[in-house]
Amino acid sequence: MDQDFIDRMNQLREQYGKPIKITSGYRDTTHPIEARKKEPGAHASGYACDIGVRGADALQIIGIALQLGFTGIGVNQKGSGRFIHLDILNSTPQRPRPTIWSY
């Protein structure tokens, strides 16, 4: 995992003031989700994680993440597997940042 990413996650945890449940962190390129991609994603590069969180806590995490400069925020708040994806990828012509999306 990227040290800057780890540092930001530690700051997020401190500001959030509660334990954070990471449901997905680093993924090897052979991981089924990564293997379907044309090129390695943020998880395979060590720049991302998913946090299992819902409701008002999810909104609080998003607010803190924006303040800390996370550049990619994915939101899945439906069903039983609710999570927030956070990453710090740089902007490229094919992948403009900062951005937010829903699953």
Secondary structure, 3 states (H helix, E strand, C coil): CCHHHHHHHHHHHHHHCCCCCEEECCCCCCCHHHHCCCCCCCCCCCCEEEEECCHHHHHHHHHHHHHCCCCEEEEECCCCCCEEEEECCCCCCCCCCCEEEEC
